[in-house]
């Protein structure tokens, strides 16, 4: 039988995107040297003890209430919940949509996402008129968990384009979620 002795070397903090899952990761890399006691062969390997950090695509805007906003540049936005929010909710089982044509104020509750653990109001991160709802989520609400940034809940015609500038960018949103995770 082969016996190995493992010693740990330097620890290096790291953040990056996992190539397989596409998720943002952070953690500590440990450089380990493994020596075979039988024949003194030495090899090095990298061990990554990962901690999953919520995905935060840099091309979106974010609200402090954990909604993401994708602007199309023509006065319309798609809105959904962030990876952080869906992780907190757990398995989503139902989405209650706002009525088409409804005028919503900034920070007004206008939809509901229900999970096996709880129900959560979805707030309009900016003011506007509901133009479209995502019909895919009626039949498959679990898509909110599977692909939170592809599963938009509703689309708005923006009332005031300057309100988009009041939202958080990805870096500010990551700082907010890191604070809230502690």
GIKA-V962379 format. One record per pair of residues at least 6 apart in sequence whose ideal C-beta (glycine too) atoms are under 8 Angstrom apart, sorted by sequence separation. I is the first residue (numbers start at 1). J is the second residue. D is the distance in Angstrom with one decimal. If there is no record, write none. Layout:
BEGIN
{{I:J:D} {I:J:D}}
END
This chain:
BEGIN
{{17:23:7.2} {18:24:7.9} {35:41:7.3} {36:42:7.8} {56:62:7.5} {62:68:5.6} {63:69:7.1} {71:77:5.1} {72:78:7.6} {86:92:6.7} {98:104:6.9} {104:110:4.7} {113:119:7.1} {114:120:7.8} {137:143:6.1} {158:164:7.0} {17:24:6.0} {18:25:5.1} {35:42:5.2} {61:68:7.1} {62:69:7.1} {70:77:6.3} {112:119:5.6} {113:120:5.3} {136:143:6.2} {137:144:6.7} {143:150:7.3} {144:151:4.8} {16:24:7.6} {17:25:7.2} {34:42:7.4} {60:68:4.7} {61:69:4.3} {69:77:5.0} {70:78:4.5} {81:89:7.7} {102:110:6.8} {112:120:6.9} {143:151:4.2} {168:176:6.7} {15:24:7.1} {16:25:6.0} {33:42:6.5} {34:43:5.7} {60:69:6.3} {61:70:7.8} {69:78:7.4} {70:79:7.9} {112:121:5.9} {113:122:6.0} {144:153:7.8} {15:25:7.0} {33:43:7.8} {34:44:7.6} {60:70:5.5} {61:71:7.0} {69:79:5.6} {111:121:7.5} {112:122:6.5} {15:26:4.4} {33:44:5.7} {34:45:6.2} {57:68:7.8} {59:70:7.6} {68:79:7.0} {111:122:3.9} {14:26:6.9} {32:44:7.3} {67:79:5.5} {68:80:5.5} {98:110:4.3} {109:121:4.0} {110:122:6.4} {13:26:7.4} {14:27:6.4} {31:44:6.6} {32:45:5.6} {67:80:6.9} {68:81:7.2} {98:111:5.2} {109:122:7.1} {110:123:7.0} {13:27:7.6} {14:28:7.1} {32:46:7.6} {67:81:5.9} {68:82:5.2} {97:111:5.7} {109:123:5.6} {110:124:5.1} {137:151:6.2} {13:28:5.7} {14:29:5.3} {31:46:6.4} {32:47:5.5} {66:81:6.0} {67:82:6.9} {96:111:5.9} {108:123:6.5} {136:151:7.3} {12:28:6.8} {13:29:7.9} {30:46:7.7} {66:82:4.8} {95:111:6.9} {96:112:4.0} {107:123:5.3} {108:124:5.1} {137:153:6.7} {11:28:5.1} {12:29:4.7} {29:46:6.0} {30:47:4.8} {95:112:7.3} {96:113:7.8} {107:124:6.8} {134:151:6.8} {11:29:7.2} {29:47:7.4} {30:48:7.9} {66:84:5.6} {67:85:7.6} {95:113:5.5} {96:114:7.3} {106:124:6.2} {107:125:7.6} {134:152:5.4} {11:30:5.9} {12:31:7.8} {29:48:5.7} {30:49:6.9} {66:85:3.7} {94:113:7.7} {95:114:7.5} {105:124:6.8} {106:125:7.0} {134:153:5.8} {28:48:7.9} {62:82:6.5} {94:114:4.2} {104:124:4.1} {106:126:5.4} {110:130:7.2} {133:153:7.1} {134:154:6.9} {9:30:7.2} {10:31:5.6} {27:48:5.8} {28:49:5.8} {92:113:5.8} {93:114:5.7} {106:127:4.7} {133:154:5.0} {8:30:5.4} {9:31:4.0} {27:49:5.3} {66:88:7.8} {92:114:7.1} {93:115:6.2} {105:127:5.2} {132:154:6.6} {133:155:7.8} {8:31:7.5} {9:32:6.9} {25:48:7.8} {27:50:4.5} {92:115:5.0} {93:116:6.0} {104:127:6.4} {131:154:8.0} {132:155:4.2} {8:32:5.7} {9:33:6.4} {26:50:7.8} {27:51:4.9} {89:113:6.4} {91:115:5.6} {103:127:7.8} {104:128:6.4} {130:154:5.5} {131:155:5.0} {7:32:7.0} {25:50:5.1} {26:51:5.5} {90:115:4.6} {91:116:4.8} {103:128:7.5} {104:129:7.6} {130:155:7.5} {131:156:6.4} {6:32:5.4} {7:33:5.4} {25:51:7.2} {56:82:7.5} {89:115:4.1} {90:116:5.5} {91:117:7.9} {103:129:5.2} {104:130:6.6} {130:156:6.2} {131:157:5.1} {6:33:7.4} {25:52:6.4} {26:53:5.0} {55:82:8.0} {56:83:7.4} {90:117:4.3} {102:129:7.1} {103:130:7.9} {129:156:6.5} {6:34:5.5} {7:35:7.9} {24:52:7.8} {25:53:6.4} {54:82:6.6} {55:83:4.2} {89:117:6.4} {90:118:7.8} {101:129:6.5} {102:130:4.6} {113:141:7.8} {128:156:3.5} {129:157:4.6} {5:34:7.5} {23:52:6.0} {24:53:4.6} {54:83:4.4} {89:118:6.6} {101:130:6.4} {128:157:5.3} {4:34:5.2} {5:35:5.1} {23:53:7.7} {24:54:7.1} {54:84:4.0} {100:130:5.6} {126:156:6.9} {128:158:4.8} {129:159:7.3} {4:35:6.8} {24:55:5.6} {89:120:6.0} {99:130:6.8} {100:131:7.1} {113:144:6.5} {122:153:6.1} {127:158:7.5} {128:159:4.8} {4:36:6.0} {5:37:6.1} {18:50:7.7} {23:55:5.6} {24:56:6.5} {81:113:6.2} {98:130:4.7} {100:132:7.3} {124:156:6.9} {126:158:6.1} {127:159:4.1} {3:36:7.3} {4:37:7.1} {22:55:7.5} {54:87:6.6} {100:133:6.9} {126:159:7.5} {127:160:6.1} {2:36:6.1} {3:37:4.5} {14:48:7.6} {126:160:7.4} {3:38:6.6} {85:120:7.3} {98:133:7.1} {2:38:6.1} {97:133:4.2} {127:163:6.3} {97:134:7.9} {126:163:4.0} {15:53:7.4} {126:164:6.2} {81:120:7.9} {95:134:7.9} {97:137:7.9} {113:153:7.5} {126:166:7.7} {81:122:6.6} {97:138:7.8} {126:167:7.3} {65:107:7.4} {95:137:4.7} {111:153:5.6} {125:167:6.0} {79:122:7.6} {95:138:7.2} {111:154:6.3} {110:154:7.5} {79:124:7.3} {79:125:6.4} {95:141:4.9} {94:141:5.5} {93:141:5.9} {77:126:6.9} {92:141:4.8} {93:142:7.6} {95:144:7.0} {92:142:5.9} {77:128:7.3} {91:142:6.8} {92:144:4.3} {104:156:7.3} {92:145:5.4} {91:145:6.2} {67:122:6.4} {76:131:6.7} {67:123:6.5} {69:125:5.4} {97:153:7.0} {98:154:5.8} {103:159:7.7} {69:126:6.9} {97:154:6.3} {106:163:6.1} {65:123:4.7} {67:125:4.9} {86:144:5.5} {95:153:6.2} {86:145:5.2} {63:123:6.9} {65:125:7.2} {63:125:3.8} {86:148:4.8} {62:125:8.0} {81:144:6.4} {85:148:7.5} {61:125:7.6} {80:144:7.3} {83:148:4.8} {82:148:6.2} {83:149:7.2} {81:148:6.1} {82:149:7.9} {80:148:6.3} {80:149:6.8} {80:151:5.7} {80:152:4.4} {81:153:7.1} {79:152:6.3} {80:153:5.1} {78:152:3.9} {79:153:6.0} {79:154:5.8} {78:154:7.8} {79:155:7.2} {78:155:5.1} {79:156:6.5} {77:155:6.7} {76:155:5.9} {77:156:5.2} {68:148:7.7} {76:156:6.8} {68:149:6.3} {76:157:5.7} {77:158:6.1} {70:152:7.1} {75:157:6.2} {76:158:6.8} {75:158:5.1} {75:161:6.4} {71:158:8.0} {77:164:7.3} {60:149:7.0} {82:173:7.5} {57:149:5.6} {55:148:7.4} {71:164:5.8} {84:177:4.7} {55:149:6.9} {69:164:7.0} {82:177:7.9} {84:180:7.8} {69:167:5.9} {61:164:6.2} {63:167:6.0} {64:168:7.0} {62:167:6.1} {63:168:7.0} {61:167:3.8} {62:168:4.4} {61:168:6.7} {62:169:7.5} {61:169:6.8} {62:170:7.1} {60:170:6.9} {62:172:7.5} {58:169:7.6} {62:173:3.7} {66:177:8.0} {58:170:4.3} {64:176:6.3} {57:170:6.7} {56:170:4.6} {62:176:7.9} {56:173:5.6} {56:174:5.1} {54:174:7.7} {53:174:7.5} {56:177:7.6} {54:177:5.5} {53:178:7.9}}
END
